[in-house]
Amino acid sequence: MRAPNALIFVITAILAFVGACEYVGIPFSIPDIKLPLVGFTTAAIPPFLASHAFWLMFAAWFLLAIAALLPRRAAHGSKTGHAAGRPAADHHVGEPQPAA
């Protein structure tokens, strides 16, 4: 396991915060935004959040767990493999590294 991506961490923190606040009953003031082509207004958001508070917190936990389990990508052009936490097979301790 490893630390998740910062963007995933922020998204999960927002989901968990909104879910916990809606579960407890802390009111949110959401500005009124109208999308005339879709027929959507922000008046439908608070009832949706209140009825799905558990699933918002569950989604935050699930995303954070998946992000922590995903393997880390190796750095571009990394021959030594140190981004994965281990040296490459042809790397010998004490051997001078070529200049980049």
N, C-alpha and C positions, 0 to 999 in steps of 0.2 A: 504494500500500500504506500501511497505517497500523498503529498499535499495536492489538492485539486487546483485547477486553473483559477485564476483570480476572477475572471468573468463568471464562471460557473458558481463560484463562492458568493459573489454579489447577487446573482439571480436567485440562488437558493435562500440567501438571507432575506431578500425581499419577499419571496413566497412564504417563508416561515413566519416572518413578521406580520404580514397581512393576514395569514391564516390564524395566528395566535390572537391578534387583535379582534378579528371577527368572531372567534370562538368565545372570547371573554366578553365581547359586546362593546368594545371601544368604537365610537362612531368615527367614520371618515367623511371628510368633505371633498367630494369629487366634483370638479368644475363641469358644468353642462356642455357637452360636445355633441353636436348633431351631425350625423352623416346621412344626408337626404337620399342618396342613391341606394343605400342599404336599408334605411328605415330604422337605424339603430340610434338610441340615445343613451346617455350615461345614467338615466334613471333605472335602467335594468341591471346595473352593475352591483349596487349594494345588496339586493336580495340574492343575487347569484353568489356573491362572496360569502354571505351569511349562511347559505344553505350548503356550501361546499368548503367550509373552513378546514375540516379534517383532511380533505383531499388535497388542499393547497399545502398543508404541512407535510403530508405524506409525499407529495411530488417533490418538495424541497429536500426531504431526507433521501429519497430515491435518487435524485440527480446528484446529490453530494456523494452518496455511496458509489454510484457508477463512476463518477469522475475520479474518485480516489482509487478505484480498482483498474482503471484503464492504464496501459503501459505508457511511459513517457516517450515522446518522439526523440530520436537521436538528432544532435545538431547537424546542420548541413555541412558536408565536407569533413566530418569528423572521422579520422582514420583510427584514432586511438580507442574510440568507444567509451570515453569517460562520461559521456552524457547518460549512458545506461548504468554507470556505476562500476564498471569493470574495464580493465585495460584490454586492448586487442590481443589476439593470440601471438602476433609477431612483435609485441612490445616487451622489452626486457628492462627490468628495474636497473637503474643506474646508467642506462644507455643514453647518450646525448640525443636530444631531439633535433631534427633538422629545422632550420629557420624557415619561417613561412614567407 
